[in-house]
Amino acid sequence: MSKETKYTEDNIRSLDWKEHIRMRPGMYIGKLGDGSSADDGIYILLKEVLDNSIDEYVMGAGKTIEISIQGDKVIVRDYGRGIPLGKVVDVVSKMNTGGKYDSRAFKKSVGLNGVGTKAVNALSTYFRVESTRDGKSAAAEFEKGNLTNEETLEETSRRRGTKVSFVPDETIFKHYKYRSEYVAKMLKNYVYLNPGLTIIFNGEKYFSENGLKDLLSDNIKDDDRLYDIIHLKGDDIEIAITHSKTQYSEEYHSFVNGQHTTQGGTHQAAFREAIVKTVREYYGKNYEASDIRKSIVSAISIKVMEPVFESQTKTKLGSTDMGGDLPTVRTYINDFVKTKLDNFLHKNATTAESLQRKILQAERERKDLSGIRKLARERAKKASLHNKKLRDCRIHLTDSKKERNLESTLFITEGDSASGSITKSRDVNTQAVFSLRGKPLNSYNMSKKIVYENEEFNLLQAALNIEESLEDLRYNNIVIATDADVDGMHIRLLLITFFLQFFPEVIKEGHLYILQTPLFRVRNKKETIYCYSEQERRDAIAKLSGKPEITRFKGLGEISPDEFVHFIGDDIRLDPVMLDKEKSIEELLSFYMGKNTPQRQEFIIDNLKVELDTVEEEI
């Protein structure tokens, strides 16, 4: 019989603020990550600091924010009012301390609970805050939340404002790297939501005059818009709407008090409902909601008194009330859209006609597909999706419609040996595996019909739950895991083509990745080093004395489950699939997957020469 564990006063432990944050960082900043995903912790740290500067601008103080990221060091400088000099230490190191508890000062603030900068402080090996106001300044430095230096009041000629510098702790954010593309997207959203604000990032200027209209302009090219962007504004609400000529699914960019709510919430649900209701009433037709919203590209921003989010990272709004004397979020948005959008359609007959043609076209396509969609769903069920093609993770096993979890990942792989290794190595709580059978079809220039007719595409769509909208996406991270050979590269390209052709928002919103696995294993009796490139192999050989054993991995199936666990665990290396903003999706697909063999052949040869030259230089 096992011995009973003692439970006494000695077992009770109280953690101070910084210990609790460092022990449970996910409670404060969501997932950790290395910077390969836009919602990784290092970007949340930047956002938490930046939110305070944005709030200063919203309050009418400071029109410019300067950001510098050089290596692992981040600096954010605003020209707001500056932190009250006697509270510089407190606001970044004492929980439940901050100006945002005073609703008179920050009625519709981004940061709400005074935790943000404390979390950044506790999770940084170096943190410095400087405040300048009334011709005086004060500063303090910290290490992992511990005060190391405090500079008392001194006279200064510097402009007023706050400057925060920090270096994220690499023991928490392992092998991290800030990707400028993700930072730039975050900053663009800030200026779209705050017209007149200038943000300078590493010397590059970000500025918007037209708010959400600029956001849509940057996200959908002129020649892909069915009609000119509808841009409507109210006291606490702003919306922008158009429809794509080529995109199949719905695309939404939603914000609350300047926060990008990537997982939507009550405001986005109300917005989708309001569009349908208004359009039906305008045309006097009971059109299907899916036909009205098909191919929509839109944005909504609202301001709410003391909003309630469903997590500390504020990616989904839970509030049902606008606050103050205002009605519910749903009623407020419905009333605004009904009045403003209806008025717009009455005044702009050409746009109204274009929209109705699009709805009727969607209706015809839906009816044409209705039979095959029904058969496709039945085939998905008969294929025992959750037991055969998909080895699901536990957070989804009990409920196939369960809300997306920020940690959830779906690996898409090919072949029994590769899927077997990943299945045995994965974290069964958050990681799922979808097994392809052979190479997918080249879906370039094909209609949505092929998604239902092709078994692999049909089952993959069902697994991801993205038939109608990205809002229902079941996995936050979709990872293509194929061999690093010609066949594996081809499968990657075919899968990327599938997403670009039918679900481009999966890529636009940063959900698609390529898994990097080691090419070599270099080891001796004492140490094993996994190498992801020729240069890493050379470095490993130089590091290990004697004649180490060198293994070249030809495919994922050759890596044992015991080894594979390292490559999809804490040390996972992911390369995000990103779109070139200078080229349209049609241009990309036409070049890489279309019938332009001579041009593509020349491109491959030129790039192969570059690769060979690089290898020769290394040798």
N, C-alpha and C positions, 0 to 999 in steps of 0.2 A: 504493500500500500504506500502511495507517495506521501512524502512528508509535507505537512501543511505549511504554506508560506506565511511568515509573520507579517502582520500589518499593524504598524504602530505610528506614533507621532513622527518617528524618524523617516517614514516613507512619504510624508507630506512635504512638498517642496514648493516654494513660491519663486517664480521667475520674474526678474525685472523686465522692463519693456523691450530692451535690446536682445536679451536672451531669448525671449519668446518669439520675436520676429526672426531671429537667426535659426531657431530650432524648427519653426513652422513658417518658412517664407512663403509657401504656396497660399497660405491664408490671406496674405497681404498683397501679393503681386501675381497670383495665378501660377502658371507653370514657369519653370526656370529656363531650360534650353540654352543654346549656344549662340543664338542670334540668327539662326537659319529660318526661323518663323517670325512673322510680324508681331505675334502676340507673346513672344518670349520675354522673360523678365527684364532683360537689360533695356528693352524699349519701354516697359512699364515704368522703370526707374526714371528714364528721361521724361516720360509723360507726366509723372507725378510732380517733378520739379517745374516743368513747363506749364502745367495747369495753373500754378500759382501766379506765374507771369501773365498768363492769359486773363486770369481774373482781374489783375491790375488794369489791363487794357480795357476790359469790360466796364470797370468802374471809372474809366476816363483818365487813367494815369499811365502814360508811356505808350508810344505808338510803334516802337521798334524793339524787337527782341533779337539778341545775337547768340548764336549757338556754335560751338566749336567741338568737334570730336576728332582728336588726333590720337591714334592708337587706342589705348584703353581709357584715356582721360576725357571726361565730358565737362564742358563749361557752358552754363546758361546765364546770360546777363540781360536783365530788363532795366527799364528806366521808369519804373513805377514809383510808388511813394516810399518804398523801402520799408523793411521790417522795423517796427519801433525798437530803437537801439537798446533799450533795457531788457528786451525779450528775445534777442537774437539766439541765445543758447536755448531758451525754453521752447521756442516754436519748432526746433528741429530735434529736441531730445526729451521732451516731456509729453507723454500721452495726454489726450484730451485738452491740448492747448492750441489755440489758433483763433484768428479773427473770424473764421467762418461759422462759429457758433453764434455770432451776433447776426441775426437775420436782417437787421437793419443795414448792415454793411455789405452782406453777400446774400441777397435774396435768391438769386438764381446762379449759384456758383457751380463750378465744375467739381472741385474738390470739396468734400462735405464733412468728413469725420476727423480731420486733423491728423490722420495717420500717414499720409503720403510721404512727406519729407523725412519723417522719423524712420520709415521703412528704408528709404534710400540711404540714410545715415547709417543705420544698423547693418545694411548689406554691402557697405563699401569699406575697402581697406583705407581709403582716404576720402574725407569729406570736409569741405570748407564752405562756410557761408559768410558773406560780407554784406553789410547793409550801410547805405549812405543816405542821409537825409538831414536837412537843416544845416548843411555845411560841416557835418560831423559823420564819423564812421565807426563801426564796431565790427569785429569778426571773431570767428571761432573755428577751430579745427578739431576733427574727430578721427578716430580709428575704430572701425566696427562698432560705432555708437558711443565709444568712450572719449570723453573730452581730453584732448592732448595739449591744446593751446588756446588761450583766450586773449584777444587784443581789446583792451578797454578803449573808451571814447577818445578820439583824436580829431583834430581839425583837418579838413580836406577840401580840395577844390574840385574833386570829382563830382560828376553829375549824380543826382539822386538815383536810387534804385537798389536792386538786389542782385548779387552775383553768387551763384552756387557752382562749385567744382566737386566732382567725385570720380572715383575709380571703383567700379564694381569688383566685389570680392571673387577672385577666380576659383576659390575653393567651393563656392556656391554656384557660380555661373561658369562651368568648366569649359575651357577652350573657346571662350566667347569671342565674338567679333561683330561689331556694328556694321550692318549693311546699309550703305547710303541710300539704296532704293527704298528701303522700308522707312528710314528716317524722313526722306523727302516726301513720301506719301502722307505720313503723319502731319508734316508741316503744311503741306498743301491743304489738307482738311482744315487745319486751324485757320488759314487765311481765307478759305472759302466761307467759313462760318463767322469770320470777323473782318468784313470788308474795310479796308483802310489800314489794317495792321500790316506791318512789314516784318518778316522774319528773315534774317540773314544766317545761312548755314554754310560754314566753311567758305565764306565769300560769295555764295550764290544767293540771290534775292528771290523771295517768294512774296507775292502780293496779289490780291484779287479785288476787282471793282464790282463784280456782278454776283458775288456769292455763289449759291448753288447752281446758278446758270453756268458759271465758269467750270464748276465741278463736272457737270454733264458734258460740256463742250470738250473737256480734256479726256473724257472717258468714252465718248462715241463720236466718231468722225462725221464731218458734214455730209459726206456722200452715203452714210449708212443711216441717217436720220429720216424717218418717214415724213416728219414735219418739223418746223422750227420749234425749239425748246419753249415750252410753256413755263413761265416763271412768275410765281405769285407770292406776295408777302403780306404778313399781318403783324400785329404787335409782338406776339410771342410765337409766331410760326412762319416758316418759309418752305415752299415746295417748288420742285422743278420736275417736269415730265416730258418725255418724248417716247416714241416707239422705234425700235430697230427694224431695218428692212431684212436683216439676215439672221438675227439672233432668235433662238427658239424660246428660251425660258425668261423668267422675270428677274429683274436686277434692281435692288434697292440699296440706297446709301442712306442710313438713318442716324440721326444725332439728337442728343438731349443735353441741353446746357453746354454745348460744345464738345460733348463726349461722343465719340464714334461708337454707336451701339451695334457692333458687328453681328450680334445674335438677335437683333430686332427687339421685340417687346411689345408692350401695349400700344405704343404710338404707331409702330409700323403695321401692326395688325389693323388698327383703326384706319390708317391711311389706305391700305389695300381695300378694305371694306368700303370706304368713302368713295373711292374712284369708281368702283362697280356701281354703287347706288346712284351716283350723280350721272354717269353715262347712261344707265338704264332709263332714268327719268328724262334726260335730255332728248334721247331718241324715241322714247315711248315704246321701247322694246325690252322684253325680259331676256336679254342676251346672257349666255352662260358667263360666269365670272372668269373662268379660265380663258375664254375667247377674248374678253375685254383686256385682260392683263397679259396675254401672251405677247412676248417680245418687248414688254415695257421696260424702259430704263428711267429710273426716277430717283429723287432724293427728297428727304423731309428733315427739317430741323425744328424742334420745339424747345421752349423754355418753361421749366416747371419749378414751382416752389418746393424746395427740399425734396427732390426726387428720391425714390427708393429703387435701388438697383439690386439685381439678384446675386451679385458677387462684388468683392472689393475692387475688381478690375473694371466694373461698370460696363459690361458688354451687352447687358440686356435690361431694359427698363421693366420694373415691376409695378410702378405707380399706376393707380387708376384715376387719381385726382390731379388737376392742374395746380391746385393750391389757391389760397386766398378766397376771393368771391367767384372764381371761375368754375365752370362745370367740370365734369369728368373729362379725362383725356379723350375718350371715345366721342363724346358729344361735341367737344370743342373742335376736334379735327373734322368730324363729319359736317358740322355747321359751316366751317371755313371752306372746305372743299366744295360743298354743295353750292354755296353762294358764289365763290370766286371762279371755280372751274366752269360752272354753268354759264356765268356771265361771259367768260372768255370764249367759250364755244359759240355762243350767240353772236358775238362780235367778230368772230374769225371763221367764216363759213368754209374756207378752203381747208383749214386744219380739221374742222369737224367732218368734212367729207372724206378726207384722207384717213381719219381715225375709223370712220364707219366702214370704209372699204377693207381696212385691216381686220376689223372684227369679223366681217362677213367671210373674209378669206380664211381666218382662223377657224371659223365655224365649219366651213366646207372641209378643211383639212382634218378637223377633229372627227367629223362624221365619216370621212373616208377611212380614218384610222380606227374607228370605234371597234370594228370587228376584230382586227388584228391585235389591238391593245388588250381586248378581253382574252383572246387566245394566249397572248404573251404572258399575262398575269397568271393564267392557269398553268402554263408551262413552268413558270418560276416556282409555283407551289409544288408541282409534281416533281421538280428537280431536287426537292428537299434542300432548298437554298441554305438553310442554317446548319445542315449536316454534311452536305456534299461539296458544293462549290465554296461555301463560306464557313470558315471556323470563326465564329463570332467571339467577341469579348464579353465578359460577364455583365458589364454595365448595360448591355443591350439584350442579353439572352432572355430576360424575363419580360421585356417589352420592346417589340421591334420599332415602335414609334418614339422610344425614349429620347428625350432632348439631348442634343449634341453636347458632349463633354470636351472641354478644352484639351484634355490629355488623350482622348481617344484617337487611335491610329488604325488605318486599314492598309495592310501590305498587299499589293497586287503582284503576284509572281507567276512564273511559268514552269511547269514540270513538277513531277512528284517528289523528286529528291530535294529540290530547292524549297518547295512549299513545306515539305516534311521537316527540314532543318529549322525554318522560321517558326513553324507551328510548335515544335518542341522547345524552342528557345524563348519564345515571346512571354510577355507579361500577360497572363490570361485575363487579368482584370480590365486592361485598357487597350490591348493590341489584338486585332483581328487579322485573318489571312484569307485572301480571295485567290483561288487557283485558276489560272488560265489553262485552256487546252490548246496548245499550239499557238501560232501567230494570229493576232487579231486581224480583222479585215481592214484594208485601207478605206476609210470612210469619207475621204475628201470628195466634196461635191455631191454627196449622197443626201437624200432627204431623211427626215426623222423616222420615216417608215422602217428604215434599215435597223434602227435601234430595237424595234420590236420583233423584226424578222430574224435577226442574228442572235443566236442563243447566248453567246458570250456577252454581247452588249446589253441584252435584255436583263440578264442576271446581274450584271455589274450595276446597271441603273437601279435595279430593285434593291441591291445590297446597300447602295449609297442613299437611296430614297430621295432622288432628285428629279423625278419625272416632271413635276410641275414648277418647283421653286427651290432655290438654294437654301431657303429658310428652314427646310426640313432635312438638310444634310445630316446624316447620322454620325459621321466621323469628321473631326476637325482637321486631321492630317491624312492625306491620301498619298501613299508612298509606293512608287514603282520600284520593285526590287527584282532586277533581271541581271543576268550574267554580263560581265564587262567585256564581251566579245562582239563580233559583228552581228550575230543573231540577236543577242541581248539588246544591242543598240537599236536594231531595227524594231524590236518589240516596243521599246521605249517610245520611239518615234510614232509608231502606229497608235499607241495609247494616248500620247499627247495630241495627235491629230483628232482622235475621238472626242476628247474634251474640248479642243478648240472649235470643232465643227458643231457640237451639240450643246456643250455646257461650258462656254468660255469663262463664265463668272467663277467657276471653280478655280481657274488659274488667276483671274483678275483679283480675287479676294485672298489669294495666297494660301490655298489649301493643297496644292500639288507639289510633290517633291520626288527627287531621285535618291535612292539609297546608295551611299558609297560604301563599298566593302573592300577589304584589303586585297591587294594583288599578290603580296608575298608574306610569308612567315619566316623570320630569321631568328634562330634560337641556338643557344648552347645549353649546357647542363643547368645553368643558374638562372637564365633569363630568356624570355620570349618577347620579340618585338614584331608587331604587325605593321606592314608598310603599304601605303596607298599609292605610291609612285616609285619610279626608278630612283629618284633622288633620296627618298626615305629609305629605300633598300640599301643604297650605298652608305648612307649615314649609319644604319644599323650594323652593317658589316664592319665598319670602322670602329664602332663602339664596342662590339663584342670581340673579345680576344680569341686568338686561335682561328680555327676554321669552322665557323658556325654552319649549322644545317640550314639550307635555303629551300623553301617550298614555294612553288608558283601555283596559286589557286586558279584553275581554269574555269570554274563555275561555282555558283552558290552551293550546289549539292555536294561539293568536295569539302566544304567547311563543316566540321562536326557541330552538332547542337551545343555541345559544351563550350566550343569556341564562339559560335554564332551569338551566344547570349551577350557577349561583350559588344558586338557591333550593332545591336538593336536595343541596348540598355542605356545606361547613363552616358556612355561615350559614343552614342549614335551620331553618325555624320550624314547630314542631309543637305542636298543642293536644291534650293527652291526653283521651280520652273516659273520664269518671269516673262512677261510680254514686252517686246520692244515697242515703246510708245510712239516711235516714229513710223511704224509700219502697221497697217491694218491686219486683222486676222486673215482676211481673204488674200492679201499679199503674201503673208507668211506661208499659208497652206498652198497657194499656187506655186510658189518657188520650190518648197521642199517636197511637196507631194503631187504636184501637177505634172503636165506633160511638157516640161521644159528641160529635157534631158541634157542638151549641150551646155546650157548655162549652169545647171546644177553640177554637171561633170567638171566644168572648169572651176567652179567654187570648191569642190572637193579636192581637186588636184592642187589648187593654190594653198589651201589650208593644210594639206598633207605635207607640202614642201616646208611650210612654217614649222610643223611638228618635227619633221626630220632634222631641220636646221637646229632646233632647240635641243634635240637629243644629241646631235653631234657636238654642240657646244658643251653640254654636260659631260660627255665622254672625254 
